[in-house]
């Protein structure tokens, strides 16, 4: 993406370019209440970032078992804290990686 921004700026901004990657784009759609579009992008990502977002999305919908599978695929411990805090952490991590 090339531009340093906060997770709050990311959430308020316009749709990220396709070059932002499917995991970040999925989180943008999730912030707008478009869970299905977010899920489709996360599932199609095929990498650890996508698996992390996929896990978050299933945890958000209350499917802890499925979320646990995707956290394992992402190589991350299953999250148990606040969903908004997890969303922001994932965005910050992916934005840092995109610089």
Buried (B, 14 or more C-beta within 10 A) or exposed (E): BEEEBEBEEBBEEEEBEEEBBBBBBBBBBBBEEBBEBBBEBBBEBEEEBBBBBBBBBBBBEEBEEBBBBBBEBBEBEBBEEEEEEBBBBBBBBBBEEBE
